[in-house]
Amino acid sequence: MSKNKNILVTNDDGILAPGIEALAHQLKSLGNVTVVAPSQERSTTGHSLTLHKPIRVHKMKPGYYHINGNPADCVFMAVKHLFKNKKLDFVVSGINAGPNLGNDIHYSGTVAAAREATFLKVPAMAISLDYHHENELPNFEVAAHISYFLVRYFLEHGIPKQVLMNVNIPDAPLKNIRGVKVTKTGFRYYSDDLVEHYDPRGKSYFWLGGGYLGYEKKIADSDCQAVDQNYVSLTPLHIDTTHEATFLHLKETSFQQLYSKIKKAK
């Protein structure tokens, strides 16, 4: 494999996050690495672009840029501005300090950055570490080591169009990780707490987000199950979110007849 590949590394934890530095350092042996990340943490921003204020690109040091936007903005600006005159071969988003499993991918800025790259026809991967031990340091070096081999594989073999890879890595020593499993998207449950408080002036405000309650165990081969069993989960995500069975069922329904009733009822 040629080492002239251009690789973009981004995240949603911000330019100073240790996960992005560990990832960028590990991938430099695969090609030319450019880092573009938000100036500040932008976790759970989902797939949002900044349209109502200016975007500013700041160069921190050679090959490292931060912007006053969201993860998807970082990828868009990199492709359309920093790489407008040269080919970008691969985008890697991570290493996120926390998992992006199951339904969480819809909130994830980490996954959104990889999805934005896929929109822009650049192969992409999101990488997250299942870190949830507040009193221990995350194993970013182990995650970066595993990421290197996964990125190298897909650089060599490619990723189908409109597909991105979502990777979740157990927060454990390498000897304790049992392997890599190809998985489906699972479903995670939360307590969905909404906590109301009052400020000194008596006005109410709220904190969103509850504790993790577990995952749906009836879904076979899920990413949640794999990571819970100390496997790296590798989930191919498709841009087309159409539910095929329901699509085919609804195609058999005469919605034109329904529309005729709609018009008559006007």
Secondary structure, 3 states (H helix, E strand, C coil): CCCCEEEEEECCCCCCCHHHHHHHHHHCCCEEEEEEEECCCCCCCCCCCCCCCCCCEEEEECCEEEECCCHHHHHHHHHHHHCCCCCCCEEEEEEEECCCCHHHHHCCHHHHHHHHHHHCCCCEEEEEEECCCCCCCCCHHHHHHHHHHHHHHHHHHCCCCCEEEEEEEECCCHHHCCCEEECECCCEEECCCEEEEECCCCCEEEEECCCEEEECCCCCCEHHHHHHCCCEEEEEEECCCCCHHHHHHHHCCCHHHHHHHHHHCC
